[in-house]
Amino acid sequence: MGDAEFDFAPFLDAVRMNFEDLPNDTIITTVKPTRTNCLAEESYITWTNGRVVQNMVLRLRNVECGEIEIKLSWINVPGCRDM
């Protein structure tokens, strides 16, 4: 089946910042592939449609071959404590 890892910290750091005035699809930060993550290519954390979004392609480990595409999008839930 395979597995993959990535660092969630840059995404959470971006969520904690205030980007209300940024234009749509602004790149907040770029996460580069390293030996400690499974990114197959650079991943961009963007401000898109009023949300922090990260698209990434992860290369699977412990399997003959394979990649998986993931899109993270932060959603504020009313009534929940902010970060």
Buried (B, 14 or more C-beta within 10 A) or exposed (E): EBEBEBEEEBBEEBBEEEBEEBEEEEEBBEBEBEEEBBBBEEBBBBBBEEBBBBBBBBBBEEEEEEEEEEEBEBEEEEEEEEE
